[in-house]
Amino acid sequence: MQTVVLDTNALLMPFELRINLDYAVQEVLGDVRFVVPSPLIGELKHLDHKYANAALQLARKYEIIQTEAHGDSSVIELALRLNAYALTNDKGLRQRLRKAGVPLIYLRSGTHLIVEGRPLR
């Protein structure tokens, strides 16, 4: 089973874009394990966004894992540590993930997920 690390942007997607994250990812990868870097919980608690509370509840549904890094760096750290995909629509983070060799999942045209790369296994 593949692991997918979610960032804040990914946790907001179901509410902003009305997509079922579990179903959409399952369509492209099959059964997966979703994980959330622990610093993102604090980020969501303090985020001034109308869907922040809903995204926080969604994040708590998944496994939350401690990281040394914070923010976007925690997503990279966790994806590398777990040899996992990272799901984000944040362009800056996607560039950093590519440089780090982390496989990506992102939304294209607001309608479907694209998988870029594969974990080393």
N, C-alpha and C positions, 0 to 999 in steps of 0.2 A: 504494500500500500504506500502510495506517495504521500509526502507531507507538503502542505502549502502554508506558508507564513503570510498572514494578513497584515496590511498596514492600515492606518487610520482611514485613508482614502477608500480602501476596499471595504472597510466596515460601514462606510457611509453609502456605498453604491446601492445596496438593496432599497434604501429609503429615498435616495435622490433620483434613481433611475428605474425604480420599480422592477428590479430583477431578483430572482431567487438565486442567491449565491451558491448554495449547496447544489442545486440542480444544474446551474450553468457550468460549474466546475466539473461536476460529475459527467456532463456531456462531453467534455474534452479530455478528461483524465481517468474517468471511472471513479471508484471509491477512493477517497482521500481522507487524510487526517488534517484538520485545520488547527493551527496554533497561532497564538497572539503574543508578541513580546510584551512583558510586564510593563515597561514604561508607557505603552500606549494607553493603558487603563487610566493613568493619571492625566495623560494628554486629553483623553476624551472627557474626563471629569471637568476639565477647565476650558474645554473648547466652546467658543461662543458660536454655536451652529444649531439650527432648529432641530436637527436629527441627532445631535450628540448623545442625548440620553438613550435613544433607541439603539444607536450604534454601540453604546456601552453595554446595554443588555445583551446584544448579539455577541459581543466580544466575550462576555462571561459564559456564554453557552459553549465556547471552545476552550481548549487547554491553554492556560496562560503560563508562559515560561519566563523565568528570570533571565535577564541579560545584564552585562556590564555596561554596554553602550546605551544611549538614549536616542529618542526620535528615530529618524530614518536609519541611523547607524545600527540601531537595535534590530531592525528588520534584516539588514545585511548580515550582522553577526549571527543571528539565529538561523537564517537560511544556509549560511556556510557551515555552521556547526551541525545542523541536521541534514545536510545535503538535500535541501528542499527547494521547491519552487517559491517564488515570491509573487503575490498578487497585489498589483497596484496600478493606478492610472496616473500617478505622479510622474511627470516627464523627467524631472531632475533625479528622482530616485531610480527610475528605470535606467538612466544613463550610468549611475553609480553601480547598480546591480550588474549591468552588462560588463563594466570594467572589472568587477569582482568575479565574473564568471558564474553568476547565479542565474539559473533559468527563470524566465518570466511568464506570467499570465497577466494579460491586460485586456481591457474592453476596446474593441474597434468599432467605430461608427455608432457607438451607443447601443449596439444591438447584439454583439456576439463576442465571446472571449477568444483570444489568440494565445497560443502557447509558443514560446520562443525558447529553444534550447531544451536540454534534458539534464537531469542530475547525473553526476558521476556515480555509477553503481556497478 
